[in-house]
Amino acid sequence: MTDTTLSASSPEVAARGGRGPVGHAPGSVSGLAAAGDLAAVELTWRPYGHGQLVDHYEVYATERAGRPGSLPGSATLVGRTLYPHFTHLVGPEKRTRHYTVVAVVASGARTRPARSVPGTSKASVAAGRVVAQVGDFDHKGLEFALSPSGSARFSATFPEGVDYRYGTSMPGRDWSYLHPGPSDSWAGRKQHTFTLRFDLDAAPKEDLAFALWLIDAHASSAGTAELTLNDKPVRKLEFRNGATRGSLEGDATRYGSTLKPSYYEFPLAAGLFTAGENVLRLRKTTGSWIAYDALGVFAAK
């Protein structure tokens, strides 16, 4: 997956809706810091002052550190924010980028770029060798059935839940973007099970790993689910509450998105697997819906 980037014309022009440059605001953003997280880099900085009213901040990311004070090209713009913090969503691989921030004030004037800082994301187990996978680990759920807003058709489309075979089934037809819970009247107020089937030539000698990425969840009742593998209990998952927007939109990388992605990754003991068909089941036991980004089983490369 590539970094989340926004297309833009010349930054000076874009800042004023195409009216051309308006000079510079004094100083620059200070205190820029980057902290690596799973599939993301968290950026924070001090609010810009100098007696200026900030319209927004622009965040830039480059593969190499630029010259101090130099303005990166518009192609490296990864987002705009009203607040002195930003989450740069990246893929499952460990990534290092160099970040700088520009404040754009109410007049359209721009500050000098902040001194750049490096930020390195943490690698996901999904960067390993795929054993079985549904969807793409890209902070989007648009590839799934009924996405981005067709939850009303869930009961008619998946009356017995989801039953998906890796290598044969298709996300856009056979896996719902939302996994409802027993609190959801639109899905019958019952527990729903999503099943992933996959074949192995032989049982693994080493533990494998499970990754579940969500783009969002219900804001007050994300609830819990039980994960089993070949009818053996693996783990009870307690989901973090989201923003309740994932039932209507499916792209957490979109500028202005309020979706709240979350990640759940842990080992799967080798003894749980068998040669031939393996069956992974996720049963939503309490609460409301979760919205999928991707999930799968992985081995170390």
Secondary structure, DSSP 8 states (H G I E B T S, - for coil): --------S-HHHHHTTSS----EEEEE----EEEEEBTEEEEE-----TT--EEEEEEEEESS---TT----GGGEEEEESSSEEEEE--SS--EEEEEEEEEETTS-EEE----EEEE-B--GGGSEEEEEES-SSSB-TTSBTTTT-GGGHHHH-TT-EEEETTT--HHHHSBSEE--TT-GGGTSS--EEEEEEEESS--SS-EEEEEEEEEE-SS---EEEEEETTEEEEEEE-----S-TTT--BTTSTT-----EEEEEEE-GGG--SEEEEEEEEEEESS-EEEEEEEEEE--
